[in-house]
Amino acid sequence: MTDRQVHILVVDDDDRLRELLRRYLGECGFRVSTAGSAAEAWAAMSGLVFDLIVMDLMMPGESGLELTRDLRQTSDVPILQLTAMGEAADRIAGLEVGADDYLAKPFEPRELVLRIEAILRRGGPRLPPQDVVAFGDCRFDVERGELIRDGEGVRLTSGETEMLRIFARRPGTTIGRAELLAQSGAGNDRAVDVQITRLRRKIEPNPKEPRHLCTVWGQGYVFWSD
């Protein structure tokens, strides 16, 4: 790997474990995005390239086993599967469909990090991800936090930058206020709404009829890239 921050996607339907992994891996120096289902994972991967995926096997809808198999049709991204299944046949099934490694639950977080590092070493250098997200007449550099509209730089506050990063990393995924609060540190629900309103003024052709940063009534907000 280069000295660029490694970007990991954690896919697990367990909200508590997903958040714990996001925090722990972040503290270990990784850049972390999360998804609560295979559908959310597909949405995240449609807009970003990841260096490695940590994936639970037992999920409602498309399972981790099925997601791994389908990913291997088009991608060689390293996959580490998390499984509560102790049988050798179940672990072998994951490896057969293309997983690079597996870790049985419960596990020590430090062991997870060591396995991730081992997978990345085996894989050798990888190309840096395309971290520029295009939408409408805007381009947003997720890593640098730079927004360009019609070729001109747009000034963002630190709060607006972090909020846009959250959405840009998970295009097409509805994100609730509670999660936005937890990830952005906005303070309260009202602060989230204020940040959304300000962002719309800077990225939408018509902020009163948003096309990119849309409200999902009763659930939260969703961001649509091109």
N, C-alpha and C positions, 0 to 999 in steps of 0.2 A: 504493500500500500504506500501511497505518497503521504505527505504530512497533512493532506486534506482530511477533514473529519469524516470518519466512516458513518454512512447513513444506514440505519437498521429499521426495518418494518416489523413490528410485533403484532401478530394476528392471534387474538384469543378472545373468546366470548365472555370470559370471567373479568368483569370490570375491575375488581380489586387487584387481581394478579397483573392485569394489563397496565394499570397505573403504577404498581410497584416496580414492574420491569422498566417502564418508561423512566421513572426517577432513578433507579439504580444504574441502568445502563448510561443514562445521561451523566450521572456523577462519575462514571468510569471513563468519560471522555467521548462517548459515542453520540451521534446525532440520532434521535429516535422519533419515528412516527408510529402511530398505532391504528389498528382496525379491529372492530368487534365481530367481524364476520368475513366470509370469503368475498361477499359482494362489496364490502367496504375496502377490502384489500385490492380487488380489481380496480375500483375507482381511484385509489391512491396510486396504483402503478400506471394508470393511464396518463398521469401528469408528471410523475417523477420516476427516476431510476434509483434503485436501492442496491447497496453493496451486499446485503445479506437479509434473509427473512427468518425470523423466529416464529414458528407456527404451531399452534395447538392442533392436535388431530381430531379431538371430539368437539365439533361445533355443529349447531343446528344449521339446516340448509346444506350447502356444499361443505363437506368435511375437509379437514386438512389433508387427508389422503387424496381426495379427489382434486383439491386445489393444486397440490404438488404435481399430480399426474398431468393436469391440464397446463400448468405453467411450463412443464418440461417440453411441451410441443413447440414453444416459441422462445424460451428463455433458459439461460444457464446460471441464473442468479443462485448463489449458495443458499441452501435451506437447512435449517436446524429444526427438527420437529420435537415438540413437547408432548409427552404421552403419559397417561395414567395407566396404560396397558402394560402389564408386566410380562406377558407371554412373548417368547422369542419370535413366534410366527407373526405377531403384530408388528414388532420392530422391524423384522425382515421385510414385511410388506411395504413399510415406509421407504426403506432403502431401495427396494425393487422399483418403485415408481419414480425415484430420482432424488430422494433426500440425501444430503451430504452427511448428516449425523443425527442422532436423537438423544434426548435426555428424559429420563423417567421422572414423573412427579411423585412425591415432592422432591425438590432438588435444592442444593446450595447455590445461591446466586453467584458466588465466586467461581464455581465449576462451570456455570453457564458462560461466564466471561472467558474462561480459559478455553472452552470448546469453540467459542466464536473466534477467538484469536488464532486458534489452530486451523480452523477452516480458512480464514483469510490468508494465513501464511501458505497453505497448500495451493490456494487459488492464484497466488502471485499478484502482481500489479493489475489493477482494473482501471478502465477508463473512467474519468470523473463524470458524475451524472450531469445531465442537462438541467441545470437548476433555474432556467429562465422560463417562466410560465407566461404564455401569451393569451390575451383575452381582449376582444374588441380592438380598440386602438391603443391598448396598453401592453407593456411588457414589464414583468416583475421579476427581478433577480432575488430569489429566495435567500441565497447565502449572504449577499451584500445588503439586502433590504432596500434595494433601489427600484423605484417605480419610474418608468418612462411612458409618457403619453404623447402621441403624435410627434415623437422625436425629441420631446422636451422633458427634462427632469421634473418630477413632482415631489415637493417636500412632504415627508410624512413624519409625524411625531413618533416617538419610540413605541407608544401604545398602539398606534395605527399600524406601524410596521410589524409588530408581533402578531396583531390580530390578522393581518393579511397573510403572514407566513402560515398561520394555523390553517387558514382556508386553502391557500395555494398548495399545501402539502397533501390535502385530501379533497381534491375537486370532485364534485358530484355526491359528496357525503353530507347528510344532514347532521349538523353539530349543535347540540343543545346549549343553553345558556350556562348550565352548571359546568359543562366541560370547558367552555370558553373561559369562564371565570378561573377554573383551576389551571389552565394552561397559560393564560395571558396575564393573570394577576391584576385584572381590571378593577377589582374591589367589590363591586356589587352589580346586580342586574341592570340598574340604570346606567352604570358606566359602560357596560357592554353595548347597550342600545345607542349610547352617544357615539362610541367608536364606530359602530356600524353606519350610523347616519353620516359621520364625517368621511368615512371611506367611500360611501356611495357618491358623495359630492365630488370626489377626486377621480373615481374610476368609471362612473356610469354616464352614458350620454344624456339620460334623463333620470336623475336620482329618485323622482317620484314614481317612476315605473322601471325599477331595476331589472337588468337582464343578466347580470353576472353575480351579484350578491343579493340573493333572494330570501324572503321570509317563508318559512314553512310553518304555517299557523299551528300553534300548540306544541311545536317540537323544537324549533330553533331556526337556524339559518343554513343555507347551502350556497356554495360557490361553484360557478360554471366557467370553466376555461374553454378555449377554442379546441 
